[in-house]
Amino acid sequence: MTIIHYDFRIDALTPGTLRLSRFVDYVDALRSIFDAGDDVFFHQVRKGSAVLEFGVKHKAAQRIESRVRLLGSADMPADLAAQWTNINRYLRRDGASAKLSRKGSKAVLARFAGIRTPLAQEAIVHENGTLDGTVVGMKGVDDSVSVWLKADDGNLLKCSTKREIARQLAPLFDTYVRVAGKGKWRRGDDARWTLEEFNIQSFERLDDTPLAKVVQDIQNIEGNDWNELEDAQGTWHELRAD
């Protein structure tokens, strides 16, 4: 079975700084972009930049590349536009940009500007979304409680929420979480987006272990013979096929 490999290269991250929760975000968005079901396999995260490598069955490669080339164009359908927006939003939050190409090829199939998105003027956007960060503060004496999250880049994100949700968040002080709700974002003349308001409507606790550490822990499990296989990737493909 012929497998064609593709690289999704995130310029500002490494396997050691790519959080597991963000890794899942990128992979889920790319899965929707590829839209090829069991014909796509995740292969590895390579060193250098964070390079997410995918394997695609030859029979699906042409259709996938045709979809990918629509990204950012006027002909981009709604499902691709949604994931295009999601990936660029994740990249902006990570201070990064990315590109998707065939492994070993200099030709880029799609570029994701992320933090490099050219913006010409000030704008305000209200949208539903999520924020990731560590709970570092909480204060309030009425029905609206202020909550502070420390983002991965060290910035403090001031949010608000109902007292009931704040009570549930309180035991997670110093814990890495993802909050969901509605935010107000302002784009300044410097082309940077700043969070002005964010109302937390729900949250979940996240694993803040870097992906590289997770992989290492799996490899260190006693009795794990994965690294001793002659063709680990082929065995994985057979398991996936079953």
Summary of the structure (lengths in Angstrom):
residues: 242
radius of gyration: 20.1
end to end distance: 15.0
largest distance: 63.6
contacts: 688
relative contact order: 0.15
helix: 33%
strand: 38%
